[in-house]
Amino acid sequence: MNAIFDKLDSLPRQRLAHLPTPLEPMANLASRYGDGQLLVKRDDNTGIAMGGNKLRQLEFYFGEAVEQSADTVLITGAVQSNFVRLTAACANKLGMNCHIQLEQRVAKNDPLYANSGNVLIDRMLGATIHTYPHGEDEAGADAQLESIADDLRAKGCNPYIIHLAPGHAPIGALGYVDAAREIMDQAATTGISIDEVVVASGSGHTHGGLLFGLRAYGATMPVIGICVRRDAAAQRPRIIERTHQIAALLDVANPVSEDDVVVTDEFLHPGYGQLNDATRQAIALAARQEALLLDPVYTGKTMAGCLKRAEQAGQDRTILFIHTGGTPAIFAYQAELSELTT
Ligand SMILES: Cc1ncc(COP(=O)(O)O)c(C=O)c1O
């Protein structure tokens, strides 16, 4: 199609996710906001072990891991990380061992948080679990992961580390460069014109990759990143940097301008993995109007941002919400989600 997607298609990749995911209307929710349309990209339905956005990213990490003949994959994340759950799942599918490191990012003593949801699935999948006491020390968490990898090498294993910190190539973002093409192809086939996209912005692989892919495709609509981990002042430069890194990885010119990078931290408070009223209400509305299950950490906050945009948007605007998954985490937030009201 164009040089950027040709380059993407030449890179190592393991086909793991069930793609394409559906692009569907949220007609009940939209009817609350006038004549505009709301759409959802069902990336919660990517297939393996309860799915989610990270499967698209893992196709490229595992592409590289297989190319390097790795026998073990290592990753670090929050206790209720969806990424570590899906890494353990993909490792099983590909016959590799998996070591996951769970960081204490959310100050929660709830036994359900520590044992249910993603943690339960990590255990069912049989991953080797390590812990890291801090949640905001990316460098320290990475260093501990490296030392686990060194121990594995000393035992004759060939480990592959999935790094998330900004200093490493954003291999996972390639999954969302590809997702942008999938969305635009679906929109073209069904005659839909998308005016705006709303997506969670955490490590920035999803937001950065999607924005890059849309601009590579020639699509100029705004992409609003909803901050879920750090504030806008920290997140915006991170996404700008991600797009430069993606361009370097693909060895192409960066089609994203700095003005294209839009983030809001309006729904972040009181912090990562903690609920606020707008998010609670968004989760309740999505469940009751559309039977969509959203999580408190990522997709609930992103839906709160999407509904705010729907409220502000003019007539006839079509807004696309990217449902990035996170479903298992709802079982870790039982107390907070049992008493939702719209
Ligand atoms: C369900 C879900 N949505 C969104 C995100 C954010 O994606 P990214 O880290 O690529 O910014 C994550 C990250 O872990 C996630 O698990």
The ligand as a Gaussian input file, in Angstrom:
#p B3LYP/6-31G(d) Opt

LIG

0 1
 C       -6.354000      -2.868000      28.881000
 C       -5.278000      -1.890000      28.558000
 N       -5.605000      -0.775000      27.889000
 C       -4.691000       0.162000      27.586000
 C       -3.374000       0.027000      27.969000
 C       -2.395000       1.100000      27.612000
 O       -1.651000       0.699000      26.498000
 P       -0.177000       1.223000      26.281000
 O        0.651000       0.727000      27.429000
 O        0.218000       0.627000      24.983000
 O       -0.216000       2.717000      26.266000
 C       -2.980000      -1.114000      28.683000
 C       -1.603000      -1.240000      29.147000
 O       -1.222000      -2.090000      29.881000
 C       -3.953000      -2.102000      28.971000
 O       -3.629000      -3.229000      29.640000

